[in-house]
Amino acid sequence: LGQHFRPEQSSLTEREREIAVIIITSRWRSAYPTAAHEKRGKEVGLPAATVEALVAGLPASFSDAREQVVYEMATALAGGGLVSQGLYDRAVQTLGHERITDIIVLMGYYTAVSFTMNFYDVAAGTPGSS
């Protein structure tokens, strides 16, 4: 499943993927994947202040319309709330169903990763965990 989200396989940009991954791993307070994707988010060009806000669960905004909708969608899903009709409509119009599905599956995958890392108490920067 993880291979599907490699840059050459995914419908999402690397920045879009990192926005969703950082939001969900931070939500589950999973140290190892959050630290790894905090670093990766900066490597793919997300501003450091934005990445830090995502990790901390603070508000963020994006000038790119797709990135903004990914952020709003991921935040709503990670927060356990309902997705409003307005957000749903904007997501469908801006991203399309394939990208929406990729975001949902990506967040589900990283929820499982986070649960596993949390169960085994894998600390950020643990060697051999990648």
VENRAJO-V273503 format. One record per backbone hydrogen bond with DSSP energy under -1.0 kcal/mol. NH is the residue of the N-H (numbers start at 1). CO is the residue of the C=O. Records with the same first field share a line. If there is no record, write none. Layout:
BEGIN
NH=CO / CO
END
This chain:
BEGIN
4=1
5=2
6=3
9=6
10=6
17=13
18=14
19=15
20=16
21=17
22=18
23=19
24=20
25=21
26=22
27=23
28=24
29=26
30=25
34=30
35=31
36=32
37=33
38=34
39=35
40=36
41=37
42=38
43=39
44=40
45=42
46=41
51=47
52=48
53=49
54=50
55=51
56=52
58=53
68=64
69=65
70=66
71=67
72=68
73=69
74=70
75=71
76=72
77=73
78=74
79=75
80=77
81=76
88=84
89=85
90=86
91=87
92=88
93=89
94=90
95=91
96=91
100=96
101=97
102=98
103=99
104=100
105=101
106=102
107=103
108=104
109=105
110=106
111=107
112=108
113=109
114=110
115=111
116=112
117=113
118=114
119=115
120=116
122=117
126=123
129=126
END
